């Protein structure tokens, strides 16, 4: 029982702390105080939770009527030996005394914001005779708190949210549907991720036992959600709803919502529920029928140190790398985008040779293609460098050959490295070699070239150094 | 799904190892959206067909939806090409290229392998041990970002520890010589080469400049294959404690709860 309250409360504590902060804008920053006042034994919280839950139970029968606190006092005094009546009165005082909460409120009419406050914070009401409380009941706020606390912990209540889809359709509140679907989808995913995390961690026996104990209830709840979404989807197809939707649509044009969008949203939600259903069934199957293999934390640093004393053989190291480490395919797999560079050059050339439609010199002198411009610009420098020795693509980049002025000409440079005949000498004069994995260069700040480098080498007419790698 | 689709999927997966229908932190790659469309349309049957084709190569194509795994964009799906834990990796997976890229100067093949292994383990310590994360915790990939500098420092600390133990305490001579023979910026260069390889293999990704994070594929492969590979090679706990006691005490965050090997339930 306290569990529900803890997940509800722990979600609110930091917000309350921030509410209580006295700091004003721009004042010197101070470190946050993380120490809470109090006895740190959780006893008062426990008593309060019990009191609320006792009053909630009474309320089922008395229907918002007053309830005697005698049975509650008797019960808790049996649990805590040294507890006396005054202690219980303190708990009642706390829960029944309102405190003021300040917040900022929008004033839509004036387009402004103003500070507002509420004192509607008491969770119970009391009736006292001679200074001693004898009767209590929940306030509206208290009932809401109990509902929220229950919902905060348990996924089993989600199907009630799913039923709201139908309600929205019945009342013609169509704009609520996407919001409802999104929030349901979110809670379904959160629940599915809880399952994922449970499966991944060792020592989650308690959580697993909970799921196993209530497996059927969870499956039932998932089925109910499924049915609710299914019903909403079918209902959306009825003539009655369609007619109302059309009317609504006429009044709310521009909301970007039509029958198609709503159908798709519901379909997607349906698929999400179906996936959850499969996932939960698989989870139950996995924890009951087969052995769950979970590996906990491993001290990898110590392991690395141990391998200095007992090193694995080279074969074992290679086995490890090929099973778990980095790998690169030994052969090439061509993909259409590999040809991208060539296509671009082709398009450029094609465009450059188009005759100008307007202009007097059409057909006179043909404009140079980008590639020709590039070769013209760098040809001499390239040959000069090649005469001194082989030049890799990586080196060529550092020599600024990928640019003419401020223009990037990487495509052309790579083109020359793929087809050196662009330099105007026979292919037999220039030899290319692949240098595996040695290319690692940044071009123009945003393009990063990595992989095999290409080396271009001038072959001397008389033999020269042309032995293969 | 026809043979053309399968060929395109294969080529793309060989190159990137992963297809995301709505990528979380990067732009869509060329053809990625179409390929994701093919896989979605082909459904469970198509995925099985693709997996029958990949099984012969020792590979698995694993699908994740937003319901299975946190961090997948709402409504999105991710497929990762993982090495099957049951099979030997295909013959066209090259370790030679990996080792060639790990080499500095006239390093031997063995030196490259030793460096790879040790940097890899220190990188695993950053991803798992330091965060108290279980090896099975695939969803932890979301919270796995680390800085290049941190890894470099981690490797330097490791080498210092090896040095401080020294040969007298029983360190293996060759491994000791390889790890302690580093000069100047060697460690940084080796770590960068390692990171480049891991990114090219789709096991790590760039989160930001100088920041890397584990990919879903990286987390899946470790969780699937650890107990079948590395676990058998790790020295037992006693041997490990003896070795660790020799070294200077090193503060390691989050190691209090470390359980040595496996928990089966």
HADDOCK unambig.tbl for C-alpha pairs under 7 A between the chains (distance, minus, plus):
assign (segid A and resid 189 and name CA) (segid B and resid 67 and name CA) 4.89 0.50 0.50
assign (segid A and resid 192 and name CA) (segid B and resid 67 and name CA) 5.73 0.50 0.50
assign (segid A and resid 192 and name CA) (segid B and resid 68 and name CA) 6.45 0.50 0.50
assign (segid A and resid 193 and name CA) (segid B and resid 67 and name CA) 6.73 0.50 0.50
assign (segid A and resid 193 and name CA) (segid B and resid 68 and name CA) 6.43 0.50 0.50
assign (segid A and resid 193 and name CA) (segid B and resid 69 and name CA) 6.11 0.50 0.50
assign (segid A and resid 193 and name CA) (segid B and resid 70 and name CA) 6.28 0.50 0.50
assign (segid A and resid 196 and name CA) (segid B and resid 68 and name CA) 6.77 0.50 0.50
assign (segid A and resid 196 and name CA) (segid B and resid 69 and name CA) 7.00 0.50 0.50
assign (segid A and resid 197 and name CA) (segid B and resid 139 and name CA) 6.99 0.50 0.50
assign (segid A and resid 200 and name CA) (segid B and resid 136 and name CA) 5.15 0.50 0.50
assign (segid A and resid 200 and name CA) (segid B and resid 137 and name CA) 4.71 0.50 0.50
assign (segid A and resid 201 and name CA) (segid B and resid 134 and name CA) 6.36 0.50 0.50
assign (segid A and resid 201 and name CA) (segid B and resid 136 and name CA) 6.80 0.50 0.50
assign (segid A and resid 201 and name CA) (segid B and resid 137 and name CA) 6.28 0.50 0.50
assign (segid A and resid 202 and name CA) (segid B and resid 263 and name CA) 6.54 0.50 0.50
assign (segid A and resid 272 and name CA) (segid B and resid 67 and name CA) 6.89 0.50 0.50
assign (segid A and resid 275 and name CA) (segid B and resid 67 and name CA) 6.89 0.50 0.50
assign (segid A and resid 276 and name CA) (segid B and resid 67 and name CA) 6.70 0.50 0.50
assign (segid A and resid 291 and name CA) (segid B and resid 264 and name CA) 6.76 0.50 0.50
assign (segid A and resid 291 and name CA) (segid B and resid 265 and name CA) 5.86 0.50 0.50
assign (segid A and resid 292 and name CA) (segid B and resid 264 and name CA) 5.76 0.50 0.50
assign (segid A and resid 292 and name CA) (segid B and resid 265 and name CA) 5.09 0.50 0.50
assign (segid A and resid 293 and name CA) (segid B and resid 263 and name CA) 6.71 0.50 0.50
assign (segid A and resid 293 and name CA) (segid B and resid 264 and name CA) 4.94 0.50 0.50
assign (segid A and resid 293 and name CA) (segid B and resid 265 and name CA) 6.66 0.50 0.50
assign (segid A and resid 294 and name CA) (segid B and resid 136 and name CA) 5.75 0.50 0.50
assign (segid A and resid 294 and name CA) (segid B and resid 262 and name CA) 6.54 0.50 0.50
assign (segid A and resid 294 and name CA) (segid B and resid 263 and name CA) 5.67 0.50 0.50
assign (segid A and resid 294 and name CA) (segid B and resid 264 and name CA) 6.08 0.50 0.50
assign (segid A and resid 295 and name CA) (segid B and resid 134 and name CA) 6.17 0.50 0.50
assign (segid A and resid 295 and name CA) (segid B and resid 135 and name CA) 5.40 0.50 0.50
assign (segid A and resid 295 and name CA) (segid B and resid 136 and name CA) 5.32 0.50 0.50
assign (segid A and resid 295 and name CA) (segid B and resid 261 and name CA) 6.47 0.50 0.50
assign (segid A and resid 295 and name CA) (segid B and resid 262 and name CA) 4.80 0.50 0.50
assign (segid A and resid 295 and name CA) (segid B and resid 263 and name CA) 5.94 0.50 0.50
assign (segid A and resid 296 and name CA) (segid B and resid 134 and name CA) 4.18 0.50 0.50
assign (segid A and resid 296 and name CA) (segid B and resid 135 and name CA) 5.65 0.50 0.50
assign (segid A and resid 296 and name CA) (segid B and resid 136 and name CA) 6.77 0.50 0.50
assign (segid A and resid 296 and name CA) (segid B and resid 259 and name CA) 6.13 0.50 0.50
assign (segid A and resid 296 and name CA) (segid B and resid 261 and name CA) 6.68 0.50 0.50
assign (segid A and resid 296 and name CA) (segid B and resid 262 and name CA) 6.28 0.50 0.50
assign (segid A and resid 296 and name CA) (segid B and resid 263 and name CA) 6.91 0.50 0.50
assign (segid A and resid 297 and name CA) (segid B and resid 128 and name CA) 6.73 0.50 0.50
assign (segid A and resid 297 and name CA) (segid B and resid 129 and name CA) 5.97 0.50 0.50
assign (segid A and resid 297 and name CA) (segid B and resid 132 and name CA) 5.96 0.50 0.50
assign (segid A and resid 297 and name CA) (segid B and resid 133 and name CA) 5.60 0.50 0.50
assign (segid A and resid 297 and name CA) (segid B and resid 134 and name CA) 4.22 0.50 0.50
assign (segid A and resid 297 and name CA) (segid B and resid 135 and name CA) 5.85 0.50 0.50
assign (segid A and resid 297 and name CA) (segid B and resid 258 and name CA) 5.12 0.50 0.50
assign (segid A and resid 297 and name CA) (segid B and resid 259 and name CA) 5.93 0.50 0.50
assign (segid A and resid 298 and name CA) (segid B and resid 129 and name CA) 5.92 0.50 0.50
assign (segid A and resid 298 and name CA) (segid B and resid 258 and name CA) 6.18 0.50 0.50
assign (segid A and resid 298 and name CA) (segid B and resid 259 and name CA) 6.70 0.50 0.50
assign (segid A and resid 298 and name CA) (segid B and resid 260 and name CA) 6.10 0.50 0.50
assign (segid A and resid 298 and name CA) (segid B and resid 261 and name CA) 6.70 0.50 0.50
assign (segid A and resid 299 and name CA) (segid B and resid 125 and name CA) 6.66 0.50 0.50
assign (segid A and resid 299 and name CA) (segid B and resid 129 and name CA) 5.39 0.50 0.50
assign (segid A and resid 299 and name CA) (segid B and resid 258 and name CA) 6.84 0.50 0.50
assign (segid A and resid 300 and name CA) (segid B and resid 121 and name CA) 5.61 0.50 0.50
assign (segid A and resid 300 and name CA) (segid B and resid 122 and name CA) 6.52 0.50 0.50
assign (segid A and resid 300 and name CA) (segid B and resid 124 and name CA) 6.28 0.50 0.50
assign (segid A and resid 300 and name CA) (segid B and resid 125 and name CA) 4.85 0.50 0.50
assign (segid A and resid 300 and name CA) (segid B and resid 129 and name CA) 6.43 0.50 0.50
assign (segid A and resid 301 and name CA) (segid B and resid 121 and name CA) 6.51 0.50 0.50
assign (segid A and resid 301 and name CA) (segid B and resid 122 and name CA) 5.64 0.50 0.50
assign (segid A and resid 301 and name CA) (segid B and resid 125 and name CA) 5.67 0.50 0.50
assign (segid A and resid 302 and name CA) (segid B and resid 240 and name CA) 6.95 0.50 0.50
assign (segid A and resid 302 and name CA) (segid B and resid 244 and name CA) 6.70 0.50 0.50
assign (segid A and resid 303 and name CA) (segid B and resid 234 and name CA) 6.48 0.50 0.50
assign (segid A and resid 304 and name CA) (segid B and resid 118 and name CA) 5.76 0.50 0.50
assign (segid A and resid 304 and name CA) (segid B and resid 121 and name CA) 5.87 0.50 0.50
assign (segid A and resid 305 and name CA) (segid B and resid 162 and name CA) 6.94 0.50 0.50
assign (segid A and resid 306 and name CA) (segid B and resid 235 and name CA) 6.90 0.50 0.50
assign (segid A and resid 306 and name CA) (segid B and resid 240 and name CA) 6.12 0.50 0.50
assign (segid A and resid 306 and name CA) (segid B and resid 243 and name CA) 6.47 0.50 0.50
assign (segid A and resid 308 and name CA) (segid B and resid 171 and name CA) 5.63 0.50 0.50
assign (segid A and resid 308 and name CA) (segid B and resid 172 and name CA) 5.94 0.50 0.50
assign (segid A and resid 308 and name CA) (segid B and resid 175 and name CA) 6.04 0.50 0.50
assign (segid A and resid 308 and name CA) (segid B and resid 176 and name CA) 6.55 0.50 0.50
assign (segid A and resid 309 and name CA) (segid B and resid 170 and name CA) 6.30 0.50 0.50
assign (segid A and resid 309 and name CA) (segid B and resid 171 and name CA) 4.44 0.50 0.50
assign (segid A and resid 309 and name CA) (segid B and resid 172 and name CA) 5.18 0.50 0.50
assign (segid A and resid 310 and name CA) (segid B and resid 172 and name CA) 6.98 0.50 0.50
assign (segid A and resid 314 and name CA) (segid B and resid 110 and name CA) 6.56 0.50 0.50
assign (segid A and resid 317 and name CA) (segid B and resid 113 and name CA) 6.65 0.50 0.50
assign (segid A and resid 317 and name CA) (segid B and resid 117 and name CA) 6.98 0.50 0.50
assign (segid A and resid 318 and name CA) (segid B and resid 95 and name CA) 6.98 0.50 0.50
assign (segid A and resid 320 and name CA) (segid B and resid 229 and name CA) 6.78 0.50 0.50
assign (segid A and resid 320 and name CA) (segid B and resid 230 and name CA) 6.89 0.50 0.50
assign (segid A and resid 322 and name CA) (segid B and resid 89 and name CA) 6.72 0.50 0.50
assign (segid A and resid 322 and name CA) (segid B and resid 95 and name CA) 6.42 0.50 0.50
assign (segid A and resid 323 and name CA) (segid B and resid 83 and name CA) 7.00 0.50 0.50
assign (segid A and resid 323 and name CA) (segid B and resid 89 and name CA) 6.48 0.50 0.50
assign (segid A and resid 324 and name CA) (segid B and resid 221 and name CA) 6.67 0.50 0.50
assign (segid A and resid 324 and name CA) (segid B and resid 222 and name CA) 6.67 0.50 0.50
assign (segid A and resid 326 and name CA) (segid B and resid 98 and name CA) 6.90 0.50 0.50
assign (segid A and resid 326 and name CA) (segid B and resid 197 and name CA) 5.96 0.50 0.50
assign (segid A and resid 326 and name CA) (segid B and resid 198 and name CA) 5.35 0.50 0.50
assign (segid A and resid 326 and name CA) (segid B and resid 201 and name CA) 5.35 0.50 0.50
assign (segid A and resid 327 and name CA) (segid B and resid 93 and name CA) 5.94 0.50 0.50
assign (segid A and resid 327 and name CA) (segid B and resid 94 and name CA) 5.98 0.50 0.50
assign (segid A and resid 327 and name CA) (segid B and resid 95 and name CA) 6.25 0.50 0.50
assign (segid A and resid 327 and name CA) (segid B and resid 98 and name CA) 6.49 0.50 0.50
assign (segid A and resid 327 and name CA) (segid B and resid 201 and name CA) 5.70 0.50 0.50
assign (segid A and resid 328 and name CA) (segid B and resid 93 and name CA) 5.80 0.50 0.50
assign (segid A and resid 328 and name CA) (segid B and resid 94 and name CA) 5.45 0.50 0.50
assign (segid A and resid 328 and name CA) (segid B and resid 97 and name CA) 6.87 0.50 0.50
assign (segid A and resid 328 and name CA) (segid B and resid 98 and name CA) 6.93 0.50 0.50
assign (segid A and resid 328 and name CA) (segid B and resid 201 and name CA) 6.52 0.50 0.50
assign (segid A and resid 329 and name CA) (segid B and resid 92 and name CA) 5.53 0.50 0.50
assign (segid A and resid 329 and name CA) (segid B and resid 93 and name CA) 4.73 0.50 0.50
assign (segid A and resid 329 and name CA) (segid B and resid 94 and name CA) 5.64 0.50 0.50
assign (segid A and resid 330 and name CA) (segid B and resid 92 and name CA) 5.03 0.50 0.50
assign (segid A and resid 330 and name CA) (segid B and resid 93 and name CA) 5.80 0.50 0.50
assign (segid A and resid 330 and name CA) (segid B and resid 94 and name CA) 5.17 0.50 0.50
assign (segid A and resid 331 and name CA) (segid B and resid 92 and name CA) 6.64 0.50 0.50
assign (segid A and resid 333 and name CA) (segid B and resid 11 and name CA) 5.81 0.50 0.50
assign (segid A and resid 334 and name CA) (segid B and resid 11 and name CA) 6.86 0.50 0.50
assign (segid A and resid 335 and name CA) (segid B and resid 11 and name CA) 6.03 0.50 0.50
assign (segid A and resid 437 and name CA) (segid B and resid 101 and name CA) 5.86 0.50 0.50
